[in-house]
C-alpha cells in the first residue's frame, strides 16, 4: 500500500493554492510554452512585423504612407465600406441564425445531427467555390434567372456580398447560440411563466439575457470573418464594392505598391485586433455561462406539433434555410452533373483528363494529393502548437494571461493575404522558400487558433478534482495530464484537428502567393479551372472538396464538442 501524499508538497500544487500556480512549476511551465511561442514569434510575428514596417519606416520612422491612405478618398471609402458591410452581414447572419439556434436547442427530430453537420459545411467552403455557387444560382444566365425570366440583379453588388457572408457564417450563430440555449436553466422560464410572462415577453426578459453572451460572441466572430473576407468581395462585389483585403491584394499584386499595401495592412490589422479583443471578452462571458450543467430536454417534433402554428413556422424556416443556405451548394452539384443540357459525368472525367488540364506542373490528382498532404501536415503542426498553449493557459494563473491569450489568437484576426505577402518578403531569401514546408507553416498559422480554442474549451469542462485525485495518488504533473486530462479533452482535440484540416484544404489567399506549380492545391485548381472558363470542371472538383468537408463535420457531430 502506497504512503499518503506529502501535504506540504501538495499545498504547493495549483489545485490547493490556485493563486500561486507558477511557483514550484516555473521550469515545467516554460518547457510547455516556450516551443510554441518560439514558433509563433518566428513564423507569425516576425514576418508580419517585417511587412508592416514597410508602411511606417523609410530611412527612419514615418507616418507618410498611413497619412496618404487615410487622406485618399478612395481608400477611406474602402475602409468605411469594409466596416459597414461586415456590420450589415453580421446583423443579417444573426437574424437568420437565431431561429435555427432555437430549433436545434429546443426540438429533437430524426437526422438532427446529420442536418447540423451539413449546415456547418458552408463555413469551411473555399470562397472561390462559394462565389461559383452564387454565380451559378444568381448570375445573369443562372438557375434563378432561368426560373423568373430575368436577371435577379444580385451578382456584382453589395447584396451578393451580404448574402454570401450570411451563407458562410450562419453555422457559427446556430452552433454557438444553440449550445448555450440548451444550457439555460428551464426553471427560470417556468418561474417567469408562473408570474405571468409569456411569449415574446418571456423571451425578451428571461431567455434573451441568458443567451446574450452567445449571441454577442457569435456576432463578433462573424464580424471578424466578414471584415477579413477576400474571395467573396473580390468575385461577387465587382469593381464598385472593394474591401480592405481586396485593396491590399490589388495594391501589392497589381500595382506593386508595397508601402501603400503595408499601410493598408497596418490599418486592417489594428482594427482586427480591436474586434478580436471584443470577441475574446465575449467568449469569456460565453464560457462562464456555458458551465451551466442543467440541460433542457428537447421536445420531440411530432406530426401533430408540426401542424401547430409554431410547427408550421419551423417548417417554413427549414424551407428557407434549404433554399437560401444549401441552394448555392446544390447549384454547384447540379452544374457538375450537367453537360450540354443533359445529365452526365463528363465534367468529372475531364477534371482527371490531361487534355483539359489548365494547370502547369501537376494534375488534378496531384492537386488532391497536395491538399490532403498539406491538410494532414497542418493538423500535426497545429496540434503541436495549439495543445501546449491551451494546456498552459488552462493550467497556470499569471499576470498577463488575457494578453497572452489574445496574442496567441491574433493569427485568427490576420488575413491570409497579409500572411502570404509577409512570407514572400521575410522568407524569399531563405532555403524554406519554394518548399512544401512554407505552405504547411502558413496553413498552420492560419488554422491552429481553432485547435487552441477547441482544446481550451474542452479542458475548461474538466472538473479540477479529477486531476487533484490523480496527483494525490502519486501521479506526476505530466502523467496526470496524459492519463486523465488529455483523454477527457480528446473530443475537443479531434474537433480542432478536423477544423485545422478543413481550413487547410479550403485556404486560397496565402497558398496562391506561396505555392509553386507542383504544389497546386484543390482550391487553386478550382481557381484555374474558372480562369480557363471550365465552370463545369470547377464545379466537379468543388463537389469533391465539399464531400471531404462534409465527412469531417459528420465526425465532429459524433464527438459532440464545440470549437467556437
N, C-alpha and C positions, 0 to 999 in steps of 0.2 A: 504494500500500500504506500503510495507516494506521500511525502510530507506536505503539510499545508503550506500555502504560499507565504512568503515574507511580506507582512503587511506594510513594512516601511518601503519596500520596493514597489509594492502595489500602489501605495499612496502617490508615487511619482507618475503613475500612468495617467493618461488623459481622461480616463473614464472616472477616476476618483477625484481628480483635480483638473476639471476641464479648462480652467482659466490659465493653466500652466502647461499647455500642450507641447511646447517646443523644448522645455527644459528636460534634459536627460535623453533627448531624442534628436538633437540637432544634427549629428552625423547621418543618422538614418533619413532624416527629412531632406538633407542636402543630397544624399545619394538618390533619393526619389525624384527630386525636382530639377536638379542641375542638367541632366542629359536632355530632357525635352525643352527646357528653357534655352539651352545652347542651340538646339535645332531651330527654335523659333527666331532667335537672335540672328543666326547666320542665314536662314532661308526665308525669313519674312521681314524682320525689321531692318536689317542691313540693306537688302535690295530696295525696299520701299523708301528708306531714307535717302538712298543714292539717287533715286528718280525724283523724289520730292525736292531734293537740294537744287535741282536744275531750275526750279521755279523761284528760289529765294537766294541764289548765290551766283554771282558773276564777277570775278575779281574782287570778291567781298560780298557781305550781306546786302541784299537789295529787295525792295518790295515793288519794283518796277513792273514785273510781269503780273503780279497779283492785282496791282492798280489798273494795269492795262485791261485785264479780263473784266474786272468789276466796273470799269468805266465804259466798256464796249456794250452798246445796246443789245447786240445780238447775243452775246454771252450772258448778259443779265436776263434776257428773256428766256434763254435756255435754262438757267438756274431756277427761275420762277416757275417755268412750266414743269420742270422735273419735280419740284416740291408739290405743286398743285395736282399733277396727275397722280403722284403717289398717294396724296391725301384722298383724292376722289376715288382712286382704285381701292384704297383701304376701306372707305365708307361703304362702297358697293359690295366688296367682299364680305364684310361683316354682316350687312343686311341679307345677303344670300346665304351665308353660313349659319346664322343663328337658328333658323327653323330646322336645319339639318342637325345641329347640335341638340336641339330639343327632342327631335325624333329618336336619335341614337341613345340619348340619356334616359328617356322615359318609356321606350317601347322595345319589345322583343319580337322578332319575326324571323321566319326562315331565310337563311342566306345573309343574315346581318353582317357577319364577319367578312364574308366574301365581298359584299357590296361596299363596306367600309374600306377594304383593301383596294378595290378597283377605283374608288373615288380618290384615293391617295395617289394613284399613279400619275395624274397630271402634274403633281408637284415636282417630279424628277424628270419630266419630259424635257428634252433639249428645246431651247427657244426656237431653233430653226424648224423643228418639227411642229411646234405649236403654230408658228407662222404659216407653215404649209397647210395645216388643218384649217385655219381660218380663211386662207385664200381659196381652198377647195370649197369651203362651205359658204363664204360670204362674198367671194370675188365676183367680177362682172359676168364671168361665164361659169359661176359656181352652182352648187346644188340649190341654194335658196333662190338665186336669180332665175333658175330654170323653173322653180315652182311658182313664183309670183310674177314672172314675165318681165322683170326689170331689175336693174342694179340696186341692191338694198342700200348702197351708199355708206358702207361700214369700213371697208378696207381703205387704208391710207388716210386715216382720220384719228382724232383723239378717241372716238368711240371704240375703234378696234383695239387701241391700247388698253383702255379700261376693261373691256370685255375679256381680253386675253389675260390680263393680270388677275382678274377675278377667277378665271378658269384655273390659273396656276395656283393661287393661294387659298382658294375655297377650302381645301382639305385642312389647312392649318387651323382655321376657325372651328371647323366641325370637330376635329380631334381634341384640341385644347379645351374648348368650352364644354363639350360633352363629357370629357374626362372629369372636369370639376363639377359639372351639373350632377353627375351620378353620385358625387360625394356630399351634396347638400343634404343636411340632416332633414328628413321628411317631417320630423316633429315640429320644426319651426313653421312650416307651411300649415300643418294641422292645427297648431295653436292659433295661427292667424285666421284660419277659416272659422274656428270656433268664435273668434272675436268679430266676425262679420266680413273679413276680407275675402273677396272672390275675384276670379277672372284676371283682368289686366291690373287691377289694384293690388291683388296678391302678388303678381309677378313684379310690379314696379316697386313695391315697398318691402318685399321679403326676398324673393328669389334673385332679382337683379343685383342688389347689393352683394349677395353672397357669391354670385358668379362673375362679378365685375372684374376681379383680378385676371381671370382667364380671358375675358373679352379684351381688356386693355393689353395684356401680354401678346395675344394673338394679333391684335391690331398693330402693335408696334413692330412685331416681326414681319407682318405683311408689308408695312410701310417701308421697312428697310429693304426688303426684296424688290419692291416696286421702284424704290429710289435708285437701286443699283442695276435695274433691268437693262439689258443690252439688245438682245436679238429681237425682242418684241417691238420696241420703238424703232429700231433700225429698219425692219422689214415692213411692219404694219403702219408705222406712223407717216411714212413718206418724208419728203424734204421739209415740210412745214412743221412737223412735230418732233423736234430733236431734244433728247435728254442730255444730261452732262456726260453720261457714259458714251453715248454716240458722238458727242462733241469731242471728247478726249480721243476716241478712236480715229475720227476723221482728221483732227488736227495733227496727230502724230503720224498716222499711216499714209494719209493722202497729201497733207500739206508739208509733212516733215518738219513741223514747228514744235520741236521737243520742249522748249521752255514754256511756251503757252500751254501745251498739253500738260506739263508738270504743274503749272499754276492751277489749271482746272482740277487736276487730281488732288492738289492740296485742299482746295475748297470742298471737293466731294468727300474726301476722307475726313475733314474736320466736321462736316455736317453728319457724316455716318457715325462718327464717334459719339456725338451727342445723342443721336437716335438709338444707338446700341446701348448707351448708358441707361436711357429711359426703358429700353426693353429688359435689361438685366434687373433693374429695380422692380419692374412689373413682374418679372419672372420670380423674383424673391418672394413677393406677396402671393403669387400664384402657388409656389411650392409650399408655403406655410398653410395656405387654405386647403391644398390638396392632401395634407396629412390627415384630414378628416376621414376616419375609418368606417363611419356608418354609411354603407352603400344602399341607395334606394333600389328596391326591386322593380325592374322594368315590367310594364304591363304587356300582356300578350295581345298582339294586334290580330284580333279575330275578324271573321267576315262581318259579324254584327257591328263591331266597333268601326269597321271601315265605312259602313253605311251611315254612320252618325255624321253631323256637321264637321266635327274635328277630324274624323277619319277621312272624309272627302277632302278636307284641306291637306291632309298628309298625302293623299293620292295625287292631288293637283301639284303639290310641291315636288313630289317624286318625278312626275312627268316633266316639270320644268327643269329639274336637275338633269334628267336624261337628255333633254333637248339642248340645254344651254352648256352643261358641263361635259357630257360624254359625246355630244354631236361632233366636235372637231376631231376627236379620236376615231369615231366611227367613220367620218368623212375620209380620213387617211386610209383606213382599212378598205372602205368601198373603192377608193381610187386605185388602190393597189391590185384590186381584182377585176378592174375594167380595162379592156384593151380593144380599141377600135369599136367601141359601143357594145361589146359582148363580154360575157363573163370568161375570164381566162387567168391562168397563172404565168402569162408571158412576161410580166414585169419581174416576177421572182426569178424566172430563168435568165432574164437579161442582166440582173444585178450580179450574177455569177459568171457571166459571159465576158471574156476579154474583148470581144468585138465591140461591146457597148460600154466599155470601162473608160470614164473620163479622168481617171486618176493616173498619176505617174509614180512609179516606184513601188506600187503594191496593187493588190486586187481586193475585191470585196471580202473574200475570205481572210486576206491579210489584215484588212481593217477590223474585222470582227475579232480576229486573234489579238490584235493590238489593244482593242478596247477591253477585252477580258483580261489580258495581261496587266494593263495599267490599272484596271479595277481591283484585281486581287492584290497587286503590289501596294496600291493605295490603302486597302483595308489593313494590310500588315503594318505599314508605317504609321497610319493614323491611330491604330491601336497602341503602338509603342509610344506615341507622343501623347495621345489623349488619356489613356488609362492612368499613367503616373500623375498627371496634373489633377485629374478628377480625384484620385486617392489622396493626394496631398491636400487639396482644398477641403476635402471632407474630413480628413483625419486630424489636422492640426489647426489651432486658432493662433493668429498672429496679427500684428498691426499691418495694414495694407492688404488684407486678404481680398477685399472687394476690388481694390485696384488691380491686383494680380489676376483676378478672375476676368475683369474687363479687358486687360491686356492680352490674356490668353484667348479671349473670344474675338479680339479685334479682326482677325482674318475673315470672320463672317461679315464684317462691315466693310471689307475691301473688295473692290471689283476685280474679277478675273482679268479684265483688260489691263488694269493698272499693274497687277501682279505679273502678267506676261511681259509687259513693257519693262518693268523693273528687272526681271530676269534677263531680258535681252541686254540691257545696259550693264548689269552687275556681273553676269557670268559669261559674256560673249568672248572674253579672252582667257577663259579657264578651260581645262580639259573636260569639265562637266557639260559644257555646251555641245549641242548636236548629239547628245547621248539620250538613251531611253530614260535615264535617271532624272534628268532635269524636268521631264514631263511628269514623271511619277511624283517627284517632290512638289511640283506646282499643284498637282491634284491633291496631294496630302495636305498642303497648307489650306487649300480651299475646303476640303472635306472633313478634316479632323475635328473642327468645332462640334460637329454632330455627334461624334464619338464621345467627346468631352461632356457634352450636355446630357446625352442619354445615360452614360455611366454615372455621372454625378447624381442624376435623378434616381437611379436605381440604388446607389449607395445610401442616399438620404432616407430611403424607405426601410433600411435595415435597422432593427432595434439595437441600441448600443449594448444592452445586457447580453446579447449573444456573443459579441466579441469579448466582453468582460468575463463571461463564463469560460471561454477558451483560454484567456490569459490566466485565470485563477487555477485552471487545471494544468498549467505548466507550458502552454504553447507560447512560442516566441512571437515577436511582432509580425514577421513575415509569414510564419506558419499559420497564425490566426487569420491573416488576410487571405492566404491561398486556400486554406481548408474551410473557412467559414464565410468570409465576406464575398470573395470572388465568385464562388458557386451561387450565392444568393443574388449577386448582381449580374449573373450570366445573361439573363434576358435583356437587360439594358445594353450589355456589350454586343449581343447579337444584333439588336436593333441599330446601334451605332455603326456596326460593321456593314450592315446592309445599306444604310444611308450613305456611308462613305463610298461603297461600291457604285450605288446608283448615281451619286453626284459625279463620280469619276467618268463613268461611261456617257453621261449626259453633257459633260463640260465641252465648251466650244471656244470661248474667247482666248484663254491663255494657251490652249493647245494649238489653236490656229497660228499664234505668234511664235510658238516654240518648236512645233513638230516638223521634221524633215519629211519628204515624200514617203519614205519607207515606214514612217511611224504614223501614217494616216489612221485616224480612228473612225468609228461608225458615224459620229456627228459630222466630222469633216467630210466624210464620203457623201453623206446626205447633202451637205452644202455644195459639194462639187457636182453631184447629180443635178441639183437645182440650177447651178450655174451653166450646166450643159443643156438646160431645158428638158431634162429627162424626169419630169414630175412623177410619172408612174413608178420609175425605179426608186426615186427618193421616197415615195410612199411605201413601197415594198420593204425597203431597208428600215424605214421608220417603224413598220409593224414588228419587225424582228426585235428592234430595240425596245418597243413597247412591251413585248412578251417577256423579255428579260426583266424589266422593271416590275411588271405585274407579279411575276413569280417571287421576286424579292419581298414585295409588300404582303403577299399571302403568308410568307414566313413570318413577317412582322406581326401580323394578326394572330398567328399561332402562339407567339411569345406573350402577347397581352401587355406589352410595355409601350410607353410613350417616349418620344425623343425630344419633344419640344421643350 
